């Protein structure tokens, strides 16, 4: 749980909220204004209409300028503080350095658990949600032995291979879950206990804001 967001994180969250997780729109805004702090100054919000943004994003900007819209955003901020142990942007020392070379790295990450885990050597393991018993065992064994050698096992907290990979990594307290929802939701709900085990020694991270639903398009993106 966080007491509050830093000004930098607050304004980054605001832009991310207004563009509804659109990386291309976020990058346009950052390129035009130079920083999220400048982009969200009240006297500069009108400039957003010059950037060729999606109509839904401009609609949210208009809504944000009403008392009700600002209240809705503040509720999101409260949920972030309630459910997050850390928030990271590329300007923060703890942001995963292995993501920085990629042009589509997330502009912000929300996390639970141990932030230092994100800086450790990692191997990603994902697969079928309905594996054979043999496939599940192979995934567990790979994760078990790789985590024994010092690698954190990164997976998606889904049924099947993801579960087995996390469980194998947990044998040596080295696993990270990357989710397709906000931190206020564990999806699937049956993995709440697994999620609690993960954050004791590893981390759960997402680029998605609280109240984000587990939509199909979010899972390949994570």
C-alpha angles and dihedrals in degrees: 000000000000126000092215143330121264114246090254093051092043094056093042089053090049094055091044089051094048094050091044096233094311107151094192092054091045091053092048090053094046091048092050100043102027094226141027089242091061093041093057099048107125093237092053102049090090089065090067088079090066094060101072094245124168115276091241091059093050090048090055091049089054091047091049090060090065124081090245092051092050090049091053091052093048088054089056090051090051091051091050091054092045097051103030130083091185142006121205136189127181088264091062122092092229096055110119105266092203089069097053098081090061118086091215098054112142113267090219138017128200116203148183125202127012114003092193089067089073091065095054126097108279140191119197120222123184135153149132121351088214105043126166116257088255092051092050091050093049090051091049092048094049091049092045095053096039092051089047087059091054104268122132111227111227118199142145107258091241127138119276122013093013091057092048092049092051092047092051091049091048089061085075097026094250117121138112128198121210110197137200095218138056118280090255088072131059110202122225092028091215088071097062092109091049089050091053090051092050096055093053091074105359135030146257114216137179139170090212125100123238116280090033108143123228094258120177095242092057096066101063088044095057 
